[in-house]
Amino acid sequence: MKTVAFCTLGCKVNQYETEAMITLFKDKGYEIKSFDDICDIYVINTCTVTLTGERKSRQMIGRAHKKNPDALIVVVGCYSQVAPEKVKKLPGVSLVIGTKERARIVELVEHTMRSKEPQVRVNDIMKERSYEELWISTYEDKTRAFVKIEEGCTEFCSYCIIPYARGPVRSRSEESITKEVTALAQNGYKEIVLTGIHIGSYGKDLGGKTLLDAIKAAACVDGIERIRLGSVEPRVLTDEFVSEICKMDKICDHFHVSLQSGCDSTLRRMNRKYSTDEYQAAIARLRAAFPTPAITTDIITGFPGETEADFHSSLEFMKKIAFSEVHVFPYSPREGTKAAMMDNQVPKQVREERARIMIAEAQKLHQEYLSSFVGKRREVLFEREVASGEYEGHMTNYIKVRVKYDKNIAHKIENVTLTGFDKSTMIGEI
C-alpha cells in the first residue's frame, strides 16, 4: 500500500482543500501518514499571501525531499499557481498543480509515477468560470468542520496577490452545500465554518444569489448546531443581512470583519471599498442584534504612504471599535501587486515597530473582552481532553474555555459558569 503525507500552509480554505485531497487518496486505498514519516508521496498545499508563506512552502518542500529523496513530491495551491516554473525547479518536485485540478490529484499522481516525468498542471486561472467540486465527510478535528462555499476574488486590493492565484468568483451550488453539510452531520459534527476566498461575493455568478442563500442551505440540516462564518467585509453586513442571521439560532456570535486599516486615506490606497464610518456602522448593526458578539479583524501596519498620523488614526479606530481580538501584520510587499510599486514605502523597522505597538493595544482589548464574561454562564462545545480530567472547547463567540470534569465531555455541549481566565483561555465550572 502506497503511503502519502500532507502539509498545509495558509488559510482555512487550504485546510479544507487538503482534507478533500486526503479523502480522495483514502478512497483509492492509500495510507495517510504524518508528514514527519518516511512516505512514498508528499503533498504540500502552499500559500503565497505573504513572502513568509512562500518561504515556508519552500522549506516544507525541502524537508520532504530530505526525508525521502526517492519520494514523489506534489506541490499544489497558490504558490504553485503564481510561480509554477520556480516551484518546478525546486529539488525533488515531480508534480506541480495550481488552484484547480485538485479533484484529479490521485489520477495525476499515478500518471506521474508511471511516466517518471515531472509534470506542471497549471493553467490560466483568470479564465476559470466553474466551481471545482471537492468533498469531505470527515475532518481531522472531530467536532468542527470547514465547508468551502466559494472560490476566487475580484476585489483586487492593491496589496493582495490572491485574485491572481485564485481567479474570478465561482460559487458552490446550494444543493452541493446542503449535501456536504448533511454528510458531516451524519458523521457526528456539530459545528461548521462556512469558508471561501471571499465569501461575501457568494452568488455573484449564480444569478442573484447571495451569502444568505448559502447560510440557509447549511442551516436547514438537522444535527448541525452551530454555523460560523469565515471572514466578511462590512459591506456584507447590511440591515437585511444582520436582521436575517440574528433570527437563526445556529449562527455563532463571532464575526471576523475585515478592516486592514483604521485610516480612510490608507483604505483608499489599499483599494478597500468602504470607509471607517461605514465600517463602524456595520459593527453597530451587529452589536444591536447580538448581545456580546466577538468582533475580530486583521490590521496591516506600515502600508506604503502611511504617515505617523495615519498610523495613530488606525490605532485609535481599533480602540474605538473595541475588537475582541486583532491579528496585526506589518506590511509585506508582494511582487506583482500595485502596492509593491507605490512610492513612499515605509521602512521595515518602522512597519514592525508600529505592529508591536498595535499588538500591545490589541492584547489589552482582548483581556477586557474576556473579563466581561467572568461570572457569566455560557454554552461550550468541548472538543478534546487536553490533560487527565481536563477538557477544552469553545463558546459560540470562539473564546476558548477549559474545565475540569470527571466524565468524558468531548464532542458535547455543556453549560459552563466562567470563573476567570488565563491569557486567552476562560476557566470554568460545569
C-alpha positions in Angstrom: 0.0 0.0 0.0 1.4 3.4 -1.0 1.8 6.0 1.7 1.0 9.7 1.4 1.5 12.6 3.8 0.2 16.2 3.6 1.4 19.6 4.8 -0.9 22.6 4.7 0.2 26.2 4.8 -2.0 29.3 4.9 -5.7 29.8 5.2 -8.8 27.8 6.2 -9.6 27.3 2.5 -6.3 25.4 2.1 -7.2 23.3 5.2 -10.5 22.4 3.6 -8.8 21.5 0.3 -6.2 19.4 2.0 -8.9 17.4 3.8 -10.7 16.9 0.4 -7.5 15.6 -1.2 -6.9 13.3 1.8 -10.4 11.9 1.2 -9.6 11.3 -2.5 -6.4 9.3 -1.6 -8.2 7.3 1.1 -10.9 6.3 -1.3 -8.2 4.9 -3.6 -6.7 2.8 -0.9 -3.7 4.9 0.0 -2.4 5.0 3.6 -2.3 8.5 5.1 0.7 9.1 7.4 2.2 12.0 9.2 4.4 14.5 7.3 7.2 13.5 9.7 7.1 9.9 8.5 9.0 8.5 5.5 6.4 8.2 2.8 6.1 7.4 -0.9 4.3 10.7 -1.7 4.3 14.1 0.0 1.7 16.7 -0.9 2.5 20.3 0.1 -0.5 22.7 -0.1 1.2 26.1 -0.5 0.5 29.7 0.4 1.5 32.9 -1.4 -0.3 35.6 0.5 3.0 36.8 2.1 6.6 36.2 1.4 6.7 34.3 4.7 4.1 31.9 3.2 6.2 31.3 0.2 9.4 30.8 2.2 7.6 28.2 4.5 6.3 26.5 1.4 9.8 26.1 0.0 11.1 24.9 3.4 8.4 22.2 3.6 9.2 21.0 0.1 12.9 20.8 1.1 12.0 18.9 4.3 10.1 16.3 2.4 12.9 15.8 -0.1 15.4 15.4 2.6 13.2 13.0 4.5 12.9 10.7 1.4 14.9 11.7 -1.7 13.0 9.0 -3.7 9.5 10.2 -2.8 7.1 11.8 -5.3 6.7 15.4 -4.2 3.5 17.1 -5.2 3.2 20.9 -4.8 -0.3 22.4 -5.1 -2.1 25.6 -4.2 -1.5 29.4 -4.5 2.3 29.5 -4.7 2.2 26.8 -7.4 -0.3 28.9 -9.3 1.6 32.2 -9.4 5.1 30.7 -9.7 4.9 27.2 -11.4 8.3 27.4 -13.0 10.0 28.4 -9.8 8.3 25.5 -8.0 9.2 23.0 -10.7 12.9 23.8 -10.3 12.9 23.0 -6.5 14.8 19.8 -5.6 12.6 16.7 -5.7 9.4 18.3 -7.1 7.7 15.9 -9.5 4.2 17.3 -9.9 3.0 20.9 -9.8 -0.7 21.6 -9.5 -2.2 25.1 -9.1 -5.6 26.1 -7.7 -7.6 23.8 -9.9 -7.5 20.1 -10.8 -7.2 19.2 -7.1 -10.1 16.8 -7.7 -7.9 14.9 -10.1 -4.8 14.7 -7.9 -4.8 10.9 -7.5 -5.1 10.4 -11.2 -2.3 12.9 -11.9 0.0 11.4 -9.2 -0.5 7.9 -10.6 0.2 9.1 -14.2 3.4 10.9 -12.9 4.6 7.7 -11.2 4.1 5.6 -14.3 5.7 8.2 -16.7 8.5 9.1 -14.3 8.5 12.5 -15.9 7.9 15.7 -13.9 4.6 17.5 -14.8 3.3 21.0 -14.4 -0.5 21.2 -14.4 -1.1 25.0 -14.1 -3.4 26.8 -16.5 -4.6 30.5 -16.7 -6.8 30.7 -13.6 -8.3 34.0 -14.7 -10.2 32.2 -17.4 -11.9 29.8 -15.0 -15.7 30.1 -14.7 -16.8 26.9 -12.9 -16.5 25.9 -9.3 -14.3 22.8 -8.7 -16.3 20.3 -6.6 -14.3 18.9 -3.7 -15.9 16.9 -0.9 -15.3 15.9 2.7 -17.3 13.8 5.1 -14.8 13.6 8.0 -12.2 16.0 9.3 -9.1 15.9 11.4 -11.0 18.0 14.1 -13.9 15.7 15.0 -16.1 18.5 16.3 -15.8 21.4 13.8 -15.5 21.2 10.0 -14.8 23.7 7.3 -17.2 23.8 4.4 -15.9 25.7 1.3 -18.8 27.5 -0.4 -16.9 29.8 -2.8 -13.7 30.2 -4.9 -12.0 33.3 -6.2 -11.9 37.1 -5.7 -12.4 40.1 -7.9 -11.7 42.8 -5.3 -8.1 43.4 -6.3 -6.9 45.1 -3.2 -3.7 46.9 -4.1 -1.5 44.7 -1.7 -3.0 41.3 -2.4 -1.8 38.6 -4.9 -4.7 36.2 -4.2 -7.0 37.3 -7.1 -4.2 36.2 -9.4 -3.8 32.9 -7.6 -7.5 32.0 -7.3 -9.1 33.7 -10.3 -12.7 35.1 -10.6 -15.6 34.3 -8.3 -17.1 30.8 -8.6 -19.9 29.8 -6.2 -20.9 26.4 -5.0 -24.5 25.4 -5.5 -26.9 25.4 -2.6 -27.6 21.7 -3.3 -23.9 20.8 -3.1 -23.5 22.8 0.2 -26.5 21.0 1.8 -25.3 17.6 0.6 -21.8 18.0 2.2 -23.2 19.5 5.4 -25.7 16.6 5.7 -22.8 14.1 5.4 -20.9 15.9 8.1 -23.9 16.0 10.4 -24.4 12.3 9.9 -20.8 11.7 10.9 -21.3 13.5 14.2 -20.2 17.0 13.5 -22.0 19.7 15.5 -20.3 22.8 14.1 -19.3 24.0 10.6 -17.4 27.0 9.4 -18.5 28.4 6.0 -15.3 29.5 4.2 -14.1 30.7 0.9 -11.7 33.1 -0.7 -14.2 36.0 -0.5 -17.5 34.6 0.9 -19.2 38.0 0.6 -19.1 37.5 -3.2 -21.0 34.3 -2.9 -23.7 34.1 -5.6 -22.5 36.8 -7.9 -22.1 34.2 -10.6 -25.4 32.4 -9.7 -27.9 35.0 -10.9 -29.0 36.9 -7.9 -28.0 34.5 -5.1 -26.2 35.9 -2.0 -24.3 34.7 1.0 -27.7 34.5 2.9 -28.7 31.7 0.5 -25.6 29.7 1.3 -26.1 30.1 5.0 -29.8 29.0 4.7 -28.7 25.9 2.7 -26.4 24.9 5.6 -28.8 25.9 8.4 -31.6 23.6 7.1 -29.5 20.5 8.0 -30.6 18.7 11.2 -27.7 17.8 13.6 -25.7 20.9 12.9 -26.0 23.1 16.0 -23.5 25.9 15.2 -22.7 27.7 12.0 -19.7 30.0 12.0 -18.9 32.5 9.2 -15.5 33.0 7.7 -14.1 36.5 7.1 -16.6 39.0 5.8 -16.4 42.7 4.8 -18.5 45.4 6.3 -20.5 45.8 3.0 -22.0 42.4 3.6 -23.4 43.4 7.0 -26.5 45.3 5.7 -29.6 45.8 7.7 -31.3 42.9 5.9 -28.4 40.5 6.3 -27.9 41.2 10.0 -31.7 41.0 10.6 -31.9 37.6 8.9 -28.9 35.9 10.5 -29.9 37.1 14.0 -33.1 35.1 13.6 -31.1 31.9 13.0 -30.3 30.3 16.4 -27.4 28.3 14.8 -25.4 31.4 13.8 -22.4 31.9 16.1 -21.9 35.4 17.5 -18.3 35.6 16.3 -17.7 37.8 13.3 -14.3 38.3 11.6 -14.9 41.6 9.8 -12.0 42.6 7.6 -10.6 46.1 8.3 -6.9 46.3 7.3 -6.6 49.9 8.4 -8.5 52.4 10.5 -7.4 55.3 8.4 -9.5 56.4 5.4 -6.7 57.6 3.2 -4.8 54.3 3.8 -8.0 52.4 2.9 -8.3 54.3 -0.4 -4.7 53.4 -1.3 -5.4 49.8 -0.4 -8.4 49.9 -2.8 -10.7 48.8 0.0 -14.3 49.5 -0.8 -15.5 51.1 2.4 -14.7 54.0 4.8 -14.2 53.9 8.6 -17.7 55.4 9.0 -19.2 52.5 7.0 -17.2 50.0 9.0 -18.3 51.5 12.3 -22.0 51.4 11.2 -21.7 47.7 10.2 -20.3 46.8 13.7 -23.1 48.8 15.3 -25.7 46.7 13.5 -24.0 43.5 14.8 -23.9 44.8 18.3 -27.6 45.8 18.2 -28.6 42.4 17.0 -26.3 40.2 19.2 -25.7 40.9 22.9 -22.0 40.4 23.3 -20.6 39.4 19.9 -16.9 38.7 19.3 -15.7 41.1 16.6 -12.3 40.2 15.3 -10.3 41.6 12.4 -6.9 42.0 10.6 -4.9 45.2 10.5 -1.8 46.0 8.4 0.8 48.4 9.7 3.2 50.4 7.6 1.3 50.3 4.3 3.0 52.4 1.6 2.4 56.1 2.3 1.2 55.5 5.9 2.3 58.5 7.9 2.7 58.6 11.7 -0.6 60.4 11.9 -2.3 57.8 9.7 -0.9 55.0 12.0 -2.3 56.7 15.1 -5.7 57.2 13.3 -5.7 53.4 12.7 -4.7 52.7 16.3 -7.4 54.9 17.8 -10.0 53.4 15.5 -9.1 50.0 16.6 -9.6 51.0 20.2 -12.8 52.8 19.4 -14.3 49.7 17.8 -13.0 47.7 20.8 -12.3 44.4 19.0 -12.3 41.2 20.9 -9.1 40.1 19.0 -7.0 41.6 16.3 -4.4 39.9 14.0 -1.8 42.5 13.3 0.7 42.2 10.4 3.4 44.6 9.3 3.0 45.3 5.6 4.8 42.8 3.3 5.5 43.8 -0.3 4.2 41.3 -2.8 5.8 41.2 -6.3 3.1 41.7 -8.9 0.8 43.9 -6.8 0.2 47.7 -7.2 1.3 48.4 -3.6 4.7 47.0 -4.2 5.3 49.6 -6.8 3.9 52.6 -4.8 6.1 55.5 -3.7 6.7 56.2 -0.1 7.4 52.7 1.0 7.6 52.6 4.8 11.0 51.2 6.2 10.7 47.7 7.5 11.8 48.6 11.1 9.0 51.3 11.2 6.4 48.8 9.9 7.4 46.3 12.6 7.6 48.9 15.4 4.1 50.0 14.5 2.9 46.4 14.6 4.4 45.9 18.1 2.5 49.0 19.3 -0.7 47.9 17.7 -0.4 44.3 19.1 0.1 45.6 22.6 -3.1 47.7 22.5 -5.0 44.8 20.8 -4.0 42.5 23.7 -5.5 45.0 26.2 -8.8 44.9 24.2 -8.7 41.1 24.2 -8.2 41.0 28.0 -11.1 43.4 28.5 -13.4 41.3 26.4 -12.5 38.1 28.3 -13.0 39.9 31.7 -16.6 40.8 30.7 -17.6 37.1 30.8 -16.3 36.3 34.3 -19.3 35.2 36.4 -21.4 34.5 33.3 -22.9 31.2 32.2 -22.4 30.1 28.6 -22.7 27.0 26.4 -19.4 25.4 25.4 -18.8 22.8 22.7 -16.0 20.7 24.1 -13.5 19.3 21.6 -10.9 17.3 23.4 -9.3 16.2 26.6 -6.1 18.2 27.0 -5.0 16.6 30.2 -6.3 13.9 32.6 -9.8 15.1 33.5 -9.3 18.5 31.8 -11.3 19.4 28.8 -11.2 22.3 26.3 -13.8 23.8 24.0 -15.2 27.0 22.6 -18.1 29.3 23.3 -20.2 30.4 20.3 -18.0 33.5 20.2 -15.0 31.3 19.6 -13.5 32.1 23.0 -11.6 29.0 24.3 -12.8 27.5 27.6 -11.1 24.9 29.9 -12.8 23.0 32.7 -12.0 20.0 35.0 -14.6 17.3 34.9 -14.8 13.6 35.9 -16.8 12.5 32.9 -15.9 12.4 29.2 -17.5 15.6 27.6 -15.5 15.6 24.4 -17.8 16.5 21.4 -20.6 17.6 23.8 -22.2 20.9 24.5 -22.3 21.8 28.2 -23.4 24.8 30.3 -20.4 26.3 32.0 -20.0 29.0 34.6 -17.0 31.1 33.7 -14.9 31.9 36.8 -11.8 33.6 35.4 -9.3 33.5 32.6 -5.6 32.6 31.9 -4.1 34.5 29.0 -6.6 33.8 26.1 -8.4 30.9 27.8 -11.5 31.2 30.0 -11.6 28.9 33.1 -15.0 27.5 34.0 -17.0 25.0 36.0 -19.8 22.7 34.9 
